[in-house]
């Protein structure tokens, strides 16, 4: 699954799934632009990649800010010459029952999880069309497929990503650009770390593979969809959930 010669731009790349994906794509040969709000953690990721001979650069970015998206991707293209793999991974939660959910928490989650993906796609699509090759991968969630009480905003944003994925796939497929989504299930990340042991044990009982997933499990799927091995797959939602949701 060699990605030699390709350039990936990854949002939410300072930790968890995004960081694991950056390391995996760099291992496969891609040059990686890592973007997130935490500059220090980004620098650590870049250092880890470059220490083993990979190419990477950090771009401080709050994806809720359209102008920051424009300037960061412009800077990445200026440095690497192009962006032909986009991983929309940045995401937040602001959980609350719908009857108590504040409009600001609804807006923040939709802006970060869904609208940012739209803006990032707009900024990289020209580079992909120019060379007639591209991979757009959106990280959605099992809860965008099945819903979750207390997460109306999060579930809506992740379901929206699935619709966005399919629409973009239809728009750009004729130019040899694919657009797919990955729907992780219960993954061990900073977002799930605060959850209690009892909740985690109950979650595992719902997973046929009987374990919580790792960021590396998701990164392996991202590497596949970014490669030429997945050149005839587009508009697809790949579930990485241990069997938590089937069908």
C-alpha positions as CSV (number, residue, x, y, z in Angstrom):
1,X,0.0,0.0,0.0
2,X,2.8,2.4,-0.8
3,X,1.9,6.1,-0.5
4,X,5.3,7.3,-1.8
5,X,4.9,10.7,-3.5
6,X,1.6,11.6,-1.9
7,X,0.9,14.3,0.6
8,X,-1.7,14.0,3.4
9,X,-3.4,16.7,5.3
10,X,-4.8,15.5,8.6
11,X,-7.0,17.5,11.0
12,X,-7.2,16.6,14.7
13,X,-3.7,15.1,14.4
14,X,-2.2,16.0,17.8
15,X,-3.5,12.9,19.6
16,X,-5.7,9.8,19.3
17,X,-6.9,8.6,16.0
18,X,-5.5,11.6,14.1
19,X,-2.0,11.1,15.4
20,X,-2.1,7.3,14.8
21,X,-3.2,8.0,11.2
22,X,-0.4,10.5,10.7
23,X,2.2,8.0,11.9
24,X,0.7,5.2,9.7
25,X,0.5,7.3,6.5
26,X,4.1,8.5,7.0
27,X,5.2,4.9,7.5
28,X,3.5,4.0,4.2
29,X,5.6,6.8,2.5
30,X,3.3,9.8,2.5
31,X,4.5,13.3,3.4
32,X,2.2,14.4,6.2
33,X,0.8,17.8,7.2
34,X,-0.5,17.5,10.7
35,X,-3.0,20.1,11.9
36,X,-4.6,20.7,15.3
37,X,-4.9,23.4,18.0
38,X,-2.1,22.0,20.2
39,X,1.2,23.1,18.7
40,X,3.3,21.3,21.3
41,X,1.7,17.9,20.6
42,X,1.9,18.5,16.9
43,X,5.6,19.1,17.2
44,X,6.0,15.8,19.0
45,X,4.2,14.0,16.2
46,X,6.4,15.7,13.6
47,X,9.5,14.7,15.6
48,X,8.5,11.1,15.8
49,X,7.9,11.0,12.1
50,X,11.1,12.8,11.0
51,X,13.2,10.7,13.4
52,X,12.6,7.6,11.4
53,X,13.1,9.4,8.0
54,X,9.6,10.5,7.3
55,X,8.5,13.9,6.1
56,X,6.1,16.0,8.2
57,X,5.2,19.5,9.1
58,X,2.9,21.0,11.8
59,X,0.1,23.5,11.2
60,X,-1.6,25.1,14.2
61,X,-5.3,25.1,13.3
62,X,-8.7,25.5,14.9
63,X,-11.0,23.9,12.3
64,X,-13.9,25.9,13.6
65,X,-12.3,28.9,11.9
66,X,-12.7,29.0,8.2
67,X,-9.9,31.5,7.6
68,X,-7.5,29.3,9.6
69,X,-8.4,26.3,7.4
70,X,-7.7,28.4,4.3
71,X,-4.4,29.7,5.5
72,X,-3.2,26.3,6.8
73,X,-4.0,24.3,3.7
74,X,-2.5,27.1,1.5
75,X,0.7,26.9,3.6
76,X,0.8,23.1,3.4
77,X,0.4,23.2,-0.4
78,X,3.1,25.8,-0.6
79,X,5.5,23.6,1.5
80,X,4.7,20.2,-0.1
81,X,3.5,21.2,-3.5
82,X,0.1,19.7,-3.2
83,X,-2.4,17.9,-1.0
84,X,-3.8,14.7,-2.5
85,X,-5.0,12.9,0.7
86,X,-7.3,14.7,3.1
87,X,-8.3,13.1,6.4
88,X,-11.1,15.0,8.1
89,X,-10.7,13.7,11.6
90,X,-11.1,16.7,14.0
91,X,-14.1,16.3,16.3
92,X,-15.5,17.4,19.7
93,X,-18.4,16.4,21.9
94,X,-20.7,18.6,24.0
95,X,-23.1,16.0,25.4
96,X,-26.5,16.8,26.9
97,X,-30.1,15.6,26.7
98,X,-31.8,17.4,23.8
99,X,-34.3,19.2,26.2
100,X,-31.3,20.8,28.0
101,X,-28.9,21.2,25.1
102,X,-27.8,24.8,24.5
103,X,-27.8,26.2,21.0
104,X,-24.1,27.1,21.4
105,X,-23.2,23.5,22.1
106,X,-25.2,22.3,19.1
107,X,-23.5,24.9,16.9
108,X,-20.0,24.2,18.2
109,X,-20.3,20.5,17.4
110,X,-21.7,20.9,14.0
111,X,-19.1,23.6,13.1
112,X,-16.2,21.5,14.2
113,X,-17.3,18.0,13.2
114,X,-19.2,18.7,9.9
115,X,-18.8,22.2,8.6
116,X,-15.0,22.1,8.9
117,X,-14.9,19.0,6.7
118,X,-16.8,20.9,4.0
119,X,-14.3,23.8,4.2
120,X,-11.3,21.5,4.1
121,X,-12.6,19.7,1.1
122,X,-13.2,23.0,-0.7
123,X,-9.6,24.0,-0.1
124,X,-7.9,20.8,-1.3
125,X,-10.2,19.8,-4.2
126,X,-8.4,22.1,-6.7
127,X,-5.1,20.3,-6.0
128,X,-6.7,16.9,-6.5
129,X,-8.5,17.9,-9.7
130,X,-5.3,19.3,-11.1
131,X,-3.5,16.0,-11.0
132,X,-6.6,13.8,-11.4
133,X,-6.0,11.8,-8.2
134,X,-7.2,12.2,-4.7
135,X,-8.4,10.5,-1.6
136,X,-10.9,12.2,0.8
137,X,-11.5,10.3,4.0
138,X,-14.0,11.5,6.7
139,X,-14.0,10.1,10.2
140,X,-17.6,9.6,11.2
141,X,-18.9,7.4,14.0
142,X,-21.0,4.4,14.8
143,X,-23.3,6.9,16.6
144,X,-23.8,8.7,13.3
145,X,-25.3,5.4,12.1
146,X,-27.3,4.3,15.1
147,X,-27.7,7.4,17.3
148,X,-26.9,7.9,20.9
149,X,-28.9,9.4,23.7
150,X,-27.4,12.6,25.0
151,X,-25.5,13.1,21.8
152,X,-28.1,14.6,19.4
153,X,-25.5,17.2,18.2
154,X,-22.7,14.7,17.8
155,X,-24.8,12.0,16.1
156,X,-26.2,14.6,13.7
157,X,-22.8,15.9,12.8
158,X,-21.5,12.4,12.2
159,X,-24.5,11.4,10.1
160,X,-24.1,14.6,8.1
161,X,-20.5,13.5,7.3
162,X,-21.9,10.3,5.8
163,X,-24.2,12.3,3.5
164,X,-21.4,14.7,2.6
165,X,-19.1,11.7,1.8
166,X,-21.6,10.3,-0.7
167,X,-22.3,13.6,-2.3
168,X,-18.7,14.4,-2.8
169,X,-18.0,10.9,-4.1
170,X,-20.6,11.5,-6.9
171,X,-19.2,14.9,-7.7
172,X,-15.6,14.0,-8.2
173,X,-15.5,10.3,-9.1
174,X,-15.0,11.0,-12.8
175,X,-11.7,12.7,-11.9
176,X,-10.2,9.7,-10.2
177,X,-10.9,11.1,-6.8
178,X,-12.5,8.9,-4.2
179,X,-14.4,10.0,-1.1
180,X,-15.1,7.5,1.7
181,X,-15.9,7.5,5.4
182,X,-14.7,5.4,8.3
183,X,-17.1,4.8,11.2
184,X,-15.2,3.8,14.3
185,X,-17.0,2.2,17.2
186,X,-15.7,2.3,20.8
187,X,-12.0,3.4,20.5
188,X,-9.6,4.0,23.3
189,X,-8.8,7.7,23.0
190,X,-8.6,10.8,25.1
191,X,-12.3,11.3,24.3
192,X,-13.3,8.0,25.8
193,X,-10.7,7.9,28.6
194,X,-12.8,9.7,31.2
195,X,-15.6,7.1,30.9
196,X,-15.9,4.8,33.9
197,X,-14.7,1.2,34.0
198,X,-18.3,-0.1,34.4
199,X,-19.4,1.7,31.3
200,X,-16.4,0.4,29.3
201,X,-17.1,-3.2,30.5
202,X,-20.7,-2.9,29.4
203,X,-19.6,-1.5,26.1
204,X,-17.3,-4.5,25.5
205,X,-20.2,-6.8,26.1
206,X,-21.9,-5.3,23.0
207,X,-18.8,-5.9,20.8
208,X,-18.5,-9.4,19.3
209,X,-14.7,-9.1,19.1
210,X,-14.8,-8.5,22.9
211,X,-12.4,-5.6,23.0
212,X,-12.2,-1.9,22.8
213,X,-10.6,-0.7,19.5
214,X,-7.3,1.2,19.2
215,X,-6.4,4.3,17.2
216,X,-4.1,2.0,15.2
217,X,-7.1,-0.1,14.1
218,X,-8.6,3.0,12.5
219,X,-5.3,4.1,11.1
220,X,-5.0,0.7,9.2
221,X,-8.3,1.4,7.5
222,X,-7.3,4.9,6.6
223,X,-4.1,3.7,5.1
224,X,-6.1,1.2,3.0
225,X,-8.6,3.7,1.7
226,X,-5.8,6.2,0.9
227,X,-4.0,3.6,-1.2
228,X,-4.3,2.5,-4.8
229,X,-5.6,-0.8,-3.4
230,X,-8.9,1.0,-2.7
231,X,-9.1,2.8,-6.1
232,X,-12.5,1.2,-6.9
233,X,-14.1,2.1,-3.6
234,X,-15.9,5.4,-3.2
235,X,-19.0,6.7,-1.3
236,X,-18.5,3.9,1.2
237,X,-18.7,3.9,5.0
238,X,-16.2,1.4,6.4
239,X,-17.2,0.3,9.9
240,X,-14.3,-0.3,12.3
241,X,-16.3,-1.2,15.3
242,X,-15.5,-4.8,16.3
243,X,-19.0,-5.9,15.2
244,X,-20.8,-3.4,17.5
245,X,-23.1,-2.5,14.6
246,X,-23.6,-4.8,11.6
247,X,-25.5,-4.4,8.3
